[in-house]
């Protein structure tokens, strides 16, 4: 990788008008990514807002908010999402297991982002071209429900080296989407 020599090159931040932002309508009418986020009983509106903002950055097709997840309109979600909740399509589902079963019936590969006995390490995971995937992220305390893990096609784990082996769900969404959506 060739890095610029910052000792001789002066850099500047891009202006907002230089970022190539699209409208919420353009977002919804744009090409599908094949990626859906399923939030399993996320209790924090700030975490939900962060998921919307991150989903927008990676052009996720939609978010399914399950169980106790707060949902728009919500001042707490908007505070973090910064309007991404207006761009990213979303739906409310009463039960995560039912939502996952419907996704599977619609041809999605369902991936529980969770630490399990047989979980696949994130660095070993690659999405096959044309495959649609639903990524399930769990509650801040309890993670993805066991019955949902059982129904998933497999579990995906973010390897961690520290003492906690736990990331905030909003951070997990960003890490996993970066890996799943990066160009191959």
C-alpha positions in Angstrom: 0.0 0.0 0.0 1.4 3.4 -0.9 0.7 5.9 1.8 1.1 9.6 1.1 4.0 11.4 2.7 2.2 13.7 5.0 5.4 15.6 5.7 5.2 17.0 2.2 1.5 16.7 1.3 -1.0 19.0 2.9 -4.4 17.3 3.2 -7.8 18.7 3.8 -11.1 17.3 5.0 -13.8 17.0 2.3 -16.7 19.3 2.4 -20.2 17.8 2.8 -21.1 18.8 -0.8 -18.0 16.7 -2.0 -19.1 13.5 -0.3 -21.6 12.4 -3.0 -24.4 11.9 -0.6 -27.7 10.4 -2.0 -31.2 11.2 -0.9 -33.3 8.8 1.1 -35.4 8.2 -2.0 -32.2 7.4 -4.0 -31.1 5.0 -1.3 -34.4 3.1 -1.4 -34.4 3.0 -5.2 -30.7 2.0 -5.5 -29.4 -1.5 -6.1 -30.0 -4.1 -3.3 -27.0 -5.3 -1.3 -28.6 -8.6 -0.3 -28.0 -7.9 3.4 -30.7 -7.5 6.0 -30.1 -6.7 9.7 -32.2 -8.4 12.3 -32.1 -6.8 15.8 -33.1 -9.3 18.4 -34.6 -7.5 21.4 -32.1 -4.6 21.5 -33.2 -2.4 24.4 -31.2 0.8 23.8 -32.6 3.3 21.3 -29.1 4.6 20.9 -27.9 1.2 19.8 -30.8 1.0 17.4 -30.0 4.4 16.1 -26.4 3.4 15.6 -27.5 0.3 13.7 -29.5 2.5 11.3 -26.6 4.9 10.7 -24.2 2.0 10.1 -26.7 0.2 7.9 -27.0 3.4 5.9 -23.2 3.6 5.4 -23.1 0.0 4.0 -26.4 0.3 2.1 -28.1 -2.5 3.9 -31.5 -3.4 2.3 -33.5 -3.2 5.5 -33.6 -3.6 9.3 -36.1 -5.8 11.1 -36.6 -4.6 14.7 -37.8 -7.5 16.8 -39.4 -7.8 20.2 -38.6 -4.9 22.6 -36.5 -2.9 20.1 -37.4 0.7 20.1 -38.5 1.9 16.6 -38.9 5.2 14.7 -40.1 7.7 15.2 -38.0 8.2 18.3 -36.0 11.2 19.4 -33.3 8.9 20.9 -33.0 6.9 17.6 -32.9 10.1 15.6 -30.2 11.6 17.8 -27.8 8.8 16.8 -29.1 7.8 13.4 -29.0 11.4 12.2 -31.8 10.8 9.7 -30.6 7.4 8.5 -33.9 5.9 9.8 -35.6 7.9 7.0 -33.4 6.2 4.4 -33.0 2.6 5.5 -36.2 0.6 5.2 -37.3 -1.0 8.4 -40.1 -3.1 9.8 -41.2 -4.2 13.2 -41.6 -7.9 14.1 -43.1 -9.1 17.4 -40.9 -12.2 17.5 -37.4 -12.7 16.3 -37.8 -16.4 15.6 -40.9 -15.8 13.4 -38.9 -13.1 11.5 -36.0 -15.5 11.0 -38.2 -18.3 9.8 -39.8 -15.9 7.2 -36.4 -14.8 6.0 -35.3 -18.4 5.6 -38.5 -19.2 3.6 -37.7 -16.2 1.4 -34.3 -17.7 0.6 -32.0 -15.8 3.0 -29.1 -17.5 4.7 -29.6 -16.5 8.4 -26.4 -15.8 10.4 -26.5 -15.4 14.1 -23.7 -13.1 15.2 -22.9 -14.9 18.4 -20.2 -16.9 20.2 -21.1 -20.6 20.0 -19.4 -23.9 20.2 -19.2 -24.2 16.4 -19.2 -20.5 15.3 -17.3 -19.4 12.2 -14.7 -16.8 12.8 -15.4 -13.6 11.0 -12.1 -13.7 9.1 -13.0 -17.1 7.7 -16.4 -16.0 6.4 -17.1 -14.8 2.9 -20.4 -14.1 1.3 -20.9 -16.0 -2.0 -21.9 -13.8 -4.9 -25.6 -13.4 -5.2 -26.3 -14.9 -1.8 -28.7 -13.0 0.4 -27.9 -12.9 4.1 -29.7 -11.9 7.2 -27.4 -11.0 10.1 -29.0 -11.4 13.6 -27.6 -9.2 16.4 -28.7 -9.8 19.9 -29.7 -8.1 23.2 -27.0 -6.1 25.0 -27.0 -8.5 28.0 -28.2 -11.9 26.7 -27.1 -11.8 23.1 -29.1 -13.7 20.4 -31.8 -15.9 21.8 -30.9 -19.6 21.9 -33.9 -20.6 19.9 -32.9 -18.1 17.2 -29.3 -19.4 17.2 -30.8 -22.9 16.8 -32.8 -21.7 13.8 -29.9 -19.9 12.1 -27.9 -21.5 9.4 -24.8 -20.9 11.4 -23.2 -18.5 13.9 -20.6 -15.9 13.1 -18.1 -14.8 15.8 -15.9 -11.7 16.0 -12.6 -12.9 17.4 -11.5 -11.0 20.4 -8.2 -11.0 22.4 -9.1 -9.0 25.5 -10.5 -9.9 28.9 -14.2 -9.2 28.1 -14.9 -11.1 24.9 -17.8 -8.7 24.4 -18.5 -5.7 22.2 -21.3 -3.3 22.3 -23.9 -4.4 19.8 -23.6 -1.2 17.7 -19.8 -1.9 17.4 -20.5 -5.5 16.4 -22.8 -4.3 13.7 -20.1 -2.0 12.3 -17.3 -4.7 12.4 -19.5 -7.4 10.8 -20.9 -5.1 8.1 -17.4 -3.9 7.2 -16.2 -7.4 6.6 -19.4 -8.6 4.9 -19.8 -5.6 2.6 -16.2 -4.9 1.6 -15.3 -5.5 -2.0 -13.8 -8.9 -2.7 
